[in-house]
Amino acid sequence: MTVVRIGSRGSRLALTQAEQAAAALDAEVAFLPITTAGDRDRSKPFGEIGERGVFVKELEEALLAGRIDVAVHSAKDMTSTDVEGLVVGAYLPRDDPRDALVGASEVRAGMRIGTASARRRAQLLALEPTLSIEPLRGNIDTRLRKRQERGLDAIVLAACGLDRLGLAAEIGLRFDPDVLLPEAAQGALALQVRAGEEELVSRVDDAETRRRAEAERACVATLGAGCLAPVAAFHDGATLHALIADDDGAWVERRSGDDPVALAHELLALR
């Protein structure tokens, strides 16, 4: 049997996700943990490290160089458009796409909340302008520890990551997308392969997840969003919803539609 070489980041969550992909593929696999720029520097804001994709670039380079056969990504970490020579050969069925509040069961005036996401920051401040949003980076275990060490009232993480690590009990509130619109493709795992080698993973592709995630990614790609841009896109199965905001949440615009490109242009016209 041919061994499929799977590359992923080396965090506990990333390895759990790689194991999830391997189980879906039901093939003999070898795992190759790869350190990305976002893993090496856990203190600088994302914009000082690079554009969107700081957690995937090295994995994509390993694919292109032939060192691995499949790269497993949290789809929300990927650049909004595919790298030349690479494609998403499969999306696994999407898990909970929502953001989660850890440490509290509601957002209250004056809370100190940790997050490194400009998207979350803008929407949280739009929800409650008196919040103090403090930068917080690191893997899930690190951020849970830092919340305690820094005495933060709460932090915001992707619900799916906590679920995958068996940490759902940490969640005090799962934000409705009407309140906090998720990151494009949040909750989905993407199996990236070299163009022309889709057959390695295509049998596990979930068509509905692909339809929704690709619409969200196309919308964000048209918006030209980088890691620091407060934008979001989420398809609820019937309609695509998108958002654009300023950094402090004083200005937030949401629109809904069917065409990702048209929806993005509608939002861009409001800037």
N, C-alpha and C positions, 0 to 999 in steps of 0.2 A: 504493500500500500504506500502511495506517495505521501510524504509528510508535508503538511501545509504549515509554513512558517508564519506565525502570527506576531505582529509587532504592536506594542501598546506602551503607554507611559507606565512608570513603575509604581505609582501610588496604589494603595490598597483598593481604592475604587476602580482604578483603571484595570488592574489585574482581575478583579471580580468581573468586570465587563468583558474582558478578553476571554475569561472562562465561560461566560454566558454565550459569547459568539462561538466558541469551540464546541459547546454542547449542542448548539443549533446546527452547526455544520456536520456533527457526528462523523468526524474524520480524525485520523491520527495527526496530531499537531505538535509543534514545538513553539514555545513562547520566547520572544525576545523583548525584554524591557528596554525602552529607549528614553533617554532623558532629553526633554525639550527645553527651549529657551525660557519658557514660562516656569518650568520646574527649577531651573538653575538659579533664577533670580526671583525670590519670593518677597522682595521688599519694594521694588520700584513699581509705580503705576504701569499698567499695560502699555500705555502710549509711549513710555520711555524705553520699553523693550522692543516693541515692533508693532506692526499693524495686527488686525484680527488674524488669528492663525498661529499665535505664539505657542500653542500647545500641540500643533500638528506638523509644523514644517519639517522637523527632523524625521518624523515618521514617513512623510511623503518622500523625503530624500532617500530614505532606506528602501522604499518601494521602487523608486526610479532606478536605484543602483542595483536592484535585484537581491538585496540582503534579506528581504522578507517578501512574502507572497500576499499577505492581507494585513492592512492596518485597521485597527479597531479604534474608532473615535467616538466620543460624545459629539453627536452631530452639531450641537450648538457651538462647539469650539472651532469648527471648520470655517475656512474662508467661504464666502457666499457663492463663489463661482469655482468650478472645478479647475485644478491645476492641469496644464497641458500634459497629456500622456496618462492621466489618472482619471478614474471614474468611481462613483459610489456604485458598487456592484450589488449591494443589498442594504436595505434598512430592516432591522429587526422590529417586531411589533412594538409600538411606542408605549412607554411607561408614563406615569403621571407627569404631564408637562408643566405643572404649576410650580410657583415659588412657594417656599415654606418659611414661616417665622419660627425660630427656635429661641426658647427662653421666655416666651410670653404667648398668651392666647389671643391678644388683640394689640392693635397699635394705639398707643395713648400719647397725649400731648407731652412734649419734653423728653421723650425716651431717647436714649443713646443706642443707635442701631448700627451694627457693623456690616459693611459690604464693600467690595471693590468694583461693583458694577455700576456704570453710569446710568444704565437703563433702570436699575432698581432704585438708585438714588433719586433720580428725577421723579419717578412715580410715587415713591414714598413721601417726598417733600410736597408733591401735589396733593397727596392724601392728607398730610398733616405737616404744615409748614414749620411747626415748632420743633420738629425732630432734629437731633444732632446725628448726622450720618458720618460715621468714622470709617476710614479705609481699613480693610481687613482682607488679607490674602493668605494662601496656604491651602493644603488639602483639607478634606472635611474634618479629620481628627484634629488637625492643627487649629482650625478655626473654632471648633468646639472648645478646645482648651484655652485659646486666646480670649474667648468670650468670658470665661471665668476669671482668668488672670487680670483682664482689663476692666472687669466689673461692668461690662456692657449689659444693657437691659435685654437685648435680643440681637440675633444675627439673621440674615436671610440667605438661604441656600436653595438649590434645586431639590424639590421633594424627591425626585427619582433617585438621586444619589444616596440620600438617607435611607430610602426604601431598600435599595440594592445592598446596602451594608447592614441591614437589619437594625437600623437606627430610627425607625418610624416613630418610636415612643418619644423621641426628642422634639417632635413637631408639635407646636402649640396651635398653629393655624396654617391651613393651606389656602393661599390667596386665590379667590375666584379670578379668572382672567379678566373679568370686567373691572377689577380693582387694580391688579398688577398684570399687565399683558406680558406673557412669557417671551423669552429669547427665541428667535427663529430656530426651529427643530429641537428645542429643549425636550428632553425625555426620550429621544430617539438615539439608537446606536447605529452608526454608519460603518459598513464594511467596505473599505476602499481598496481597489485593486488596480493593476495596470490595464489600460484600455486594450480590449481584445481578450482579456482573461476573466471576463465576467462570469463564465461558467463555473469558476471556483466557488462562487458564493450565491449565484442567482437563484438557486432552488430555495433559499431561505428568505428571499425578499418578500416583505409585506407590502402589498400594492397600496393599501390605504395609507399606511405611514408614509410611503414614498410620495403619494399624491399631495398630502398635506405638508410634509417637510420641504418638498421641492418648491411648492408655492410660496412658503414662508421665506426660504432662502432666496428665491428669485426677487421677491419684494425688497428684501434687505439689500441684495446686490444692486438693485436699481437705485435705492436710496444712497448707495455708496458708503455704507456704514463701516467704520472702523471700531475697534474695541471701545473707544471713548464716546462714540456717538450715542446719544440717548434715543434709540429707535427700537422698535419691537414689531414682530409679526407673528400671528397665531391663527391657524385655521381650525375651526371648531368642528369640522366635518361637513358643514353646510356653507359657511361663509368665511372668507379671509378677513381678519382684522389687523390693522396696522396702526402704529403710533410714532409720532415724532415729538420731541420736547427740547427745552433748553436744560442746561445743567442743573439749575436749582428748582426745576419743576414749576416755575411761575407761569410758564407757557407750555401747554400740552395739547396736542391735537390728535384725535383718533378718527379714523375713517374705516369703513367696511366695504367690501366688494367681492367680485369674482376674479378679476384680472389682476395679477400681482404687479405687473408693470404699470398699468393704468392707475392702480391704487397708490403706488409709490409716487408717480408723477403728480397725483392730486395732492399728496402730502407735501411734496417738494415745492409746489406752487404756493403753499401757505407760509413758507419761510420768509 
